């Protein structure tokens, strides 16, 4: 690799990284503008790192202990 190829590679790498940063900044800006209508992007939150445990369903005995919350109509 000669000096010209190295310079082109370095310039291309820097411009690619800057382009990526501009795209990410534009996405964040648009997200903040429309945050009223769309949930903001949250990538690194505490709940995004763990897997939720599988759902646990009530057994027949547990359901029998719970009083119904609706009134019966006559």
GUPASE-15491 format. One record per residue (C-alpha): residue in three letters; x, y, z. Coordinates in steps of 0.5 Angstrom, whole numbers, plus 500, padded with zeros to 3 digits. Last residue first. Layout:
% residues N
alaXYZ...
END
This chain:
% residues 74
unk339481575unk346483573unk352481577unk357486579unk364486577unk370485581unk370478582unk373475588unk379472587unk380465592unk377461586unk382464581unk388461585unk385454586unk384454578unk392456577unk394463575unk398463569unk406465570unk409469564unk416467562unk421471565unk423478562unk430478559unk435483562unk439488558unk433493556unk430494563unk436498565unk436502559unk441503554unk437504547unk431509549unk428512543unk423516544unk415514544unk412517538unk407523538unk410528542unk417525541unk416528534unk421533534unk426529539unk426523534unk427528528unk433530532unk435523534unk435521527unk439527525unk444526530unk445519528unk445521520unk451526522unk455521526unk455516520unk457521515unk463523520unk465516521unk464515513unk468521512unk474519517unk474512514unk475515507unk480520509unk484515512unk483510506unk485516501unk491517505unk493510505unk492509498unk496515496unk502513501unk503507498unk500500500
END
